[in-house]
Amino acid sequence: MQFERKTRGSSFSSIGRFLIKLAIIFFLLIIAIILVDKIDFPKPEKNIEKLVPNEKFKIIK
Protein backbone atom coordinates (compact mmCIF):
# COMPACT_ATOMS: atom_id res chain seq x y z
CA MET A 1 0.00 0.00 0.00
CA GLN A 2 1.34 3.40 -1.00
CA PHE A 3 0.61 6.53 1.03
CA GLU A 4 -0.52 9.65 -0.75
CA ARG A 5 0.22 13.10 0.54
CA LYS A 6 -2.61 15.59 0.44
CA THR A 7 -1.37 18.85 -1.05
CA ARG A 8 -4.74 20.51 -1.07
CA GLY A 9 -5.78 22.25 2.14
CA SER A 10 -9.07 21.58 3.77
CA SER A 11 -11.92 24.01 3.30
CA PHE A 12 -11.83 24.97 7.00
CA SER A 13 -8.23 26.09 6.80
CA SER A 14 -8.92 28.35 3.81
CA ILE A 15 -11.97 29.84 5.54
CA GLY A 16 -9.95 30.22 8.74
CA ARG A 17 -7.15 32.03 6.91
CA PHE A 18 -9.69 34.34 5.28
CA LEU A 19 -11.29 35.16 8.63
CA ILE A 20 -7.90 35.83 10.22
CA LYS A 21 -6.96 38.20 7.38
CA LEU A 22 -10.33 39.93 7.65
CA ALA A 23 -9.89 40.35 11.42
CA ILE A 24 -6.39 41.81 10.94
CA ILE A 25 -7.66 44.31 8.34
CA PHE A 26 -10.56 45.28 10.62
CA PHE A 27 -8.18 45.71 13.58
CA LEU A 28 -5.80 47.91 11.53
CA LEU A 29 -8.73 50.02 10.33
CA ILE A 30 -9.91 50.60 13.91
CA ILE A 31 -6.36 51.54 14.98
CA ALA A 32 -6.09 54.01 12.06
CA ILE A 33 -9.41 55.64 13.00
CA ILE A 34 -8.29 56.00 16.62
CA LEU A 35 -4.94 57.54 15.60
CA VAL A 36 -6.56 60.04 13.23
CA ASP A 37 -9.02 60.98 15.96
CA LYS A 38 -6.16 61.81 18.35
CA ILE A 39 -4.59 64.34 15.94
CA ASP A 40 -5.32 67.86 17.11
CA PHE A 41 -5.98 69.90 13.98
CA PRO A 42 -5.70 73.68 14.49
CA LYS A 43 -8.76 75.85 14.08
CA PRO A 44 -8.68 78.40 11.28
CA GLU A 45 -7.49 81.75 12.58
CA LYS A 46 -9.53 84.01 10.32
CA ASN A 47 -13.15 83.70 9.35
CA ILE A 48 -13.76 83.04 5.69
CA GLU A 49 -16.72 85.04 4.46
CA LYS A 50 -17.52 85.85 0.88
CA LEU A 51 -20.27 88.26 -0.07
CA VAL A 52 -22.12 87.46 -3.27
CA PRO A 53 -23.60 90.51 -5.00
CA ASN A 54 -27.31 90.52 -5.78
CA GLU A 55 -26.57 90.92 -9.49
CA LYS A 56 -25.61 87.27 -9.72
CA PHE A 57 -29.01 86.05 -8.54
CA LYS A 58 -31.84 85.59 -10.99
CA ILE A 59 -35.47 85.69 -10.00
CA ILE A 60 -37.25 82.57 -11.23
CA LYS A 61 -41.04 82.72 -11.45
N, CA, C and O atoms as CSV, one atom per row, in Angstrom:
chain,resi,resn,atom,element,x,y,z
A,1,MET,N,N,0.833,-1.170,0.000
A,1,MET,CA,C,0.000,0.000,0.000
A,1,MET,C,C,0.887,1.246,0.000
A,1,MET,O,O,1.851,1.342,0.761
A,2,GLN,N,N,0.543,2.190,-0.864
A,2,GLN,CA,C,1.336,3.398,-0.996
A,2,GLN,C,C,0.552,4.573,-0.403
A,2,GLN,O,O,-0.637,4.743,-0.670
A,3,PHE,N,N,1.249,5.381,0.412
A,3,PHE,CA,C,0.608,6.529,1.034
A,3,PHE,C,C,0.644,7.722,0.082
A,3,PHE,O,O,1.629,7.960,-0.617
A,4,GLU,N,N,-0.456,8.457,0.079
A,4,GLU,CA,C,-0.515,9.654,-0.749
A,4,GLU,C,C,-0.562,10.883,0.161
A,4,GLU,O,O,-1.244,10.910,1.186
A,5,ARG,N,N,0.175,11.868,-0.252
A,5,ARG,CA,C,0.216,13.099,0.542
A,5,ARG,C,C,-0.811,14.081,-0.016
A,5,ARG,O,O,-0.863,14.335,-1.220
A,6,LYS,N,N,-1.610,14.617,0.869
A,6,LYS,CA,C,-2.612,15.593,0.444
A,6,LYS,C,C,-1.931,16.957,0.324
A,6,LYS,O,O,-1.380,17.467,1.300
A,7,THR,N,N,-1.970,17.538,-0.857
A,7,THR,CA,C,-1.373,18.853,-1.053
A,7,THR,C,C,-2.435,19.940,-1.046
A,7,THR,O,O,-2.112,21.126,-1.001
A,8,ARG,N,N,-3.649,19.558,-1.090
A,8,ARG,CA,C,-4.744,20.513,-1.073
A,8,ARG,C,C,-5.218,20.701,0.369
A,8,ARG,O,O,-5.465,19.731,1.085
A,9,GLY,N,N,-5.341,21.971,0.784
A,9,GLY,CA,C,-5.780,22.251,2.141
A,9,GLY,C,C,-7.259,21.988,2.305
A,9,GLY,O,O,-8.013,21.968,1.332
A,10,SER,N,N,-7.657,21.792,3.515
A,10,SER,CA,C,-9.071,21.582,3.767
A,10,SER,C,C,-9.820,22.897,3.640
A,10,SER,O,O,-9.222,23.972,3.688
A,11,SER,N,N,-11.130,22.805,3.477
A,11,SER,CA,C,-11.923,24.013,3.301
A,11,SER,C,C,-11.939,24.852,4.575
A,11,SER,O,O,-12.050,26.076,4.502
A,12,PHE,N,N,-11.829,24.217,5.741
A,12,PHE,CA,C,-11.829,24.973,6.996
A,12,PHE,C,C,-10.579,25.831,7.105
A,12,PHE,O,O,-10.647,26.962,7.587
A,13,SER,N,N,-9.448,25.314,6.668
A,13,SER,CA,C,-8.227,26.091,6.804
A,13,SER,C,C,-8.257,27.312,5.885
A,13,SER,O,O,-7.741,28.366,6.257
A,14,SER,N,N,-8.847,27.195,4.700
A,14,SER,CA,C,-8.923,28.355,3.814
A,14,SER,C,C,-9.907,29.388,4.364
A,14,SER,O,O,-9.665,30.591,4.270
A,15,ILE,N,N,-11.015,28.918,4.935
A,15,ILE,CA,C,-11.967,29.843,5.544
A,15,ILE,C,C,-11.349,30.487,6.784
A,15,ILE,O,O,-11.541,31.677,7.035
A,16,GLY,N,N,-10.618,29.704,7.542
A,16,GLY,CA,C,-9.950,30.224,8.740
A,16,GLY,C,C,-8.926,31.281,8.391
A,16,GLY,O,O,-8.845,32.311,9.059
A,17,ARG,N,N,-8.141,31.039,7.350
A,17,ARG,CA,C,-7.146,32.028,6.914
A,17,ARG,C,C,-7.834,33.316,6.453
A,17,ARG,O,O,-7.366,34.417,6.741
A,18,PHE,N,N,-8.944,33.166,5.737
A,18,PHE,CA,C,-9.687,34.339,5.280
A,18,PHE,C,C,-10.217,35.142,6.461
A,18,PHE,O,O,-10.133,36.370,6.462
A,19,LEU,N,N,-10.759,34.463,7.462
A,19,LEU,CA,C,-11.290,35.162,8.633
A,19,LEU,C,C,-10.190,35.848,9.430
A,19,LEU,O,O,-10.397,36.938,9.961
A,20,ILE,N,N,-9.025,35.220,9.516
A,20,ILE,CA,C,-7.897,35.834,10.221
A,20,ILE,C,C,-7.443,37.093,9.483
A,20,ILE,O,O,-7.179,38.116,10.116
A,21,LYS,N,N,-7.349,37.030,8.157
A,21,LYS,CA,C,-6.958,38.205,7.376
A,21,LYS,C,C,-7.991,39.312,7.518
A,21,LYS,O,O,-7.635,40.483,7.648
A,22,LEU,N,N,-9.264,38.949,7.494
A,22,LEU,CA,C,-10.332,39.925,7.653
A,22,LEU,C,C,-10.269,40.583,9.030
A,22,LEU,O,O,-10.475,41.791,9.147
A,23,ALA,N,N,-9.987,39.806,10.065
A,23,ALA,CA,C,-9.885,40.346,11.420
A,23,ALA,C,C,-8.686,41.288,11.530
A,23,ALA,O,O,-8.780,42.323,12.190
A,24,ILE,N,N,-7.576,40.954,10.904
A,24,ILE,CA,C,-6.390,41.813,10.945
A,24,ILE,C,C,-6.671,43.135,10.230
A,24,ILE,O,O,-6.294,44.195,10.729
A,25,ILE,N,N,-7.323,43.087,9.080
A,25,ILE,CA,C,-7.657,44.308,8.345
A,25,ILE,C,C,-8.609,45.164,9.164
A,25,ILE,O,O,-8.438,46.381,9.232
A,26,PHE,N,N,-9.606,44.552,9.785
A,26,PHE,CA,C,-10.558,45.281,10.622
A,26,PHE,C,C,-9.844,45.931,11.808
A,26,PHE,O,O,-10.121,47.081,12.148
A,27,PHE,N,N,-8.932,45.198,12.431
A,27,PHE,CA,C,-8.177,45.711,13.576
A,27,PHE,C,C,-7.315,46.900,13.155
A,27,PHE,O,O,-7.270,47.903,13.867
A,28,LEU,N,N,-6.633,46.808,12.016
A,28,LEU,CA,C,-5.798,47.907,11.531
A,28,LEU,C,C,-6.646,49.134,11.184
A,28,LEU,O,O,-6.218,50.266,11.406
A,29,LEU,N,N,-7.829,48.914,10.648
A,29,LEU,CA,C,-8.727,50.018,10.325
A,29,LEU,C,C,-9.177,50.740,11.593
A,29,LEU,O,O,-9.220,51.970,11.620
A,30,ILE,N,N,-9.509,49.999,12.630
A,30,ILE,CA,C,-9.913,50.597,13.905
A,30,ILE,C,C,-8.754,51.388,14.506
A,30,ILE,O,O,-8.959,52.489,15.016
A,31,ILE,N,N,-7.537,50.841,14.453
A,31,ILE,CA,C,-6.356,51.541,14.980
A,31,ILE,C,C,-6.132,52.836,14.208
A,31,ILE,O,O,-5.819,53.863,14.810
A,32,ALA,N,N,-6.287,52.806,12.875
A,32,ALA,CA,C,-6.090,54.008,12.056
A,32,ALA,C,C,-7.122,55.072,12.411
A,32,ALA,O,O,-6.786,56.254,12.487
A,33,ILE,N,N,-8.358,54.678,12.626
A,33,ILE,CA,C,-9.407,55.638,13.001
A,33,ILE,C,C,-9.093,56.272,14.350
A,33,ILE,O,O,-9.274,57.477,14.527
A,34,ILE,N,N,-8.629,55.479,15.290
A,34,ILE,CA,C,-8.289,56.002,16.621
A,34,ILE,C,C,-7.124,56.977,16.525
A,34,ILE,O,O,-7.146,58.024,17.172
A,35,LEU,N,N,-6.103,56.654,15.728
A,35,LEU,CA,C,-4.943,57.537,15.598
A,35,LEU,C,C,-5.303,58.850,14.917
A,35,LEU,O,O,-4.806,59.903,15.316
A,36,VAL,N,N,-6.150,58.809,13.907
A,36,VAL,CA,C,-6.561,60.044,13.231
A,36,VAL,C,C,-7.412,60.895,14.169
A,36,VAL,O,O,-7.356,62.124,14.120
A,37,ASP,N,N,-8.190,60.248,15.013
A,37,ASP,CA,C,-9.019,60.981,15.962
A,37,ASP,C,C,-8.171,61.717,16.993
A,37,ASP,O,O,-8.583,62.770,17.480
A,38,LYS,N,N,-7.011,61.197,17.332
A,38,LYS,CA,C,-6.160,61.810,18.351
A,38,LYS,C,C,-5.378,63.006,17.830
A,38,LYS,O,O,-4.826,63.763,18.629
A,39,ILE,N,N,-5.312,63.203,16.508
A,39,ILE,CA,C,-4.587,64.339,15.941
A,39,ILE,C,C,-5.370,65.609,16.243
A,39,ILE,O,O,-6.577,65.678,16.015
A,40,ASP,N,N,-4.677,66.597,16.753
A,40,ASP,CA,C,-5.317,67.864,17.110
A,40,ASP,C,C,-5.098,68.855,15.970
A,40,ASP,O,O,-4.050,69.495,15.892
A,41,PHE,N,N,-6.081,68.978,15.094
A,41,PHE,CA,C,-5.980,69.903,13.979
A,41,PHE,C,C,-6.245,71.321,14.479
A,41,PHE,O,O,-7.160,71.528,15.277
A,42,PRO,N,N,-5.464,72.298,14.026
A,42,PRO,CA,C,-5.699,73.677,14.487
A,42,PRO,C,C,-6.943,74.278,13.852
A,42,PRO,O,O,-7.300,73.959,12.718
A,43,LYS,N,N,-7.595,75.159,14.611
A,43,LYS,CA,C,-8.761,75.854,14.076
A,43,LYS,C,C,-8.280,76.956,13.134
A,43,LYS,O,O,-7.186,77.490,13.318
A,44,PRO,N,N,-9.070,77.296,12.142
A,44,PRO,CA,C,-8.677,78.404,11.281
A,44,PRO,C,C,-8.645,79.710,12.079
A,44,PRO,O,O,-9.507,79.961,12.921
A,45,GLU,N,N,-7.647,80.523,11.801
A,45,GLU,CA,C,-7.490,81.749,12.577
A,45,GLU,C,C,-8.381,82.879,12.077
A,45,GLU,O,O,-8.808,83.712,12.877
A,46,LYS,N,N,-8.669,82.935,10.801
A,46,LYS,CA,C,-9.528,84.011,10.321
A,46,LYS,C,C,-10.801,83.414,9.733
A,46,LYS,O,O,-10.797,82.323,9.164
A,47,ASN,N,N,-11.880,84.155,9.888
A,47,ASN,CA,C,-13.151,83.704,9.349
A,47,ASN,C,C,-13.169,83.918,7.841
A,47,ASN,O,O,-12.731,84.955,7.344
A,48,ILE,N,N,-13.669,82.948,7.139
A,48,ILE,CA,C,-13.764,83.041,5.692
A,48,ILE,C,C,-15.201,83.404,5.362
A,48,ILE,O,O,-16.125,82.636,5.628
A,49,GLU,N,N,-15.380,84.578,4.783
A,49,GLU,CA,C,-16.719,85.038,4.462
A,49,GLU,C,C,-16.655,85.719,3.103
A,49,GLU,O,O,-15.851,86.625,2.884
A,50,LYS,N,N,-17.500,85.278,2.212
A,50,LYS,CA,C,-17.515,85.850,0.878
A,50,LYS,C,C,-18.916,86.387,0.613
A,50,LYS,O,O,-19.904,85.666,0.746
A,51,LEU,N,N,-18.989,87.646,0.241
A,51,LEU,CA,C,-20.267,88.264,-0.069
A,51,LEU,C,C,-20.536,88.117,-1.559
A,51,LEU,O,O,-19.689,88.440,-2.392
A,52,VAL,N,N,-21.715,87.630,-1.878
A,52,VAL,CA,C,-22.118,87.457,-3.266
A,52,VAL,C,C,-23.050,88.612,-3.611
A,52,VAL,O,O,-24.061,88.810,-2.936
A,53,PRO,N,N,-22.728,89.377,-4.648
A,53,PRO,CA,C,-23.604,90.511,-4.996
A,53,PRO,C,C,-24.955,90.023,-5.520
A,53,PRO,O,O,-25.074,88.917,-6.046
A,54,ASN,N,N,-25.960,90.872,-5.365
A,54,ASN,CA,C,-27.314,90.521,-5.781
A,54,ASN,C,C,-27.445,90.408,-7.293
A,54,ASN,O,O,-28.402,89.808,-7.783
A,55,GLU,N,N,-26.509,90.967,-8.037
A,55,GLU,CA,C,-26.568,90.918,-9.491
A,55,GLU,C,C,-26.461,89.487,-10.016
A,55,GLU,O,O,-26.959,89.176,-11.098
A,56,LYS,N,N,-25.821,88.640,-9.259
A,56,LYS,CA,C,-25.614,87.272,-9.724
A,56,LYS,C,C,-26.845,86.394,-9.561
A,56,LYS,O,O,-26.933,85.320,-10.157
A,57,PHE,N,N,-27.796,86.853,-8.750
A,57,PHE,CA,C,-29.006,86.053,-8.541
A,57,PHE,C,C,-30.044,86.398,-9.582
A,57,PHE,O,O,-30.208,87.561,-9.952
A,58,LYS,N,N,-30.747,85.378,-10.053
A,58,LYS,CA,C,-31.839,85.589,-10.987
A,58,LYS,C,C,-33.140,85.233,-10.295
A,58,LYS,O,O,-33.199,84.285,-9.512
A,59,ILE,N,N,-34.169,85.988,-10.585
A,59,ILE,CA,C,-35.469,85.687,-9.995
A,59,ILE,C,C,-36.186,84.739,-10.949
A,59,ILE,O,O,-36.388,85.049,-12.123
A,60,ILE,N,N,-36.563,83.584,-10.424
A,60,ILE,CA,C,-37.253,82.566,-11.228
A,60,ILE,C,C,-38.707,82.563,-10.788
A,60,ILE,O,O,-39.010,82.412,-9.604
A,61,LYS,N,N,-39.616,82.733,-11.768
A,61,LYS,CA,C,-41.042,82.724,-11.455
A,61,LYS,C,C,-41.676,81.437,-11.879
A,61,LYS,O,O,-42.879,81.251,-11.694
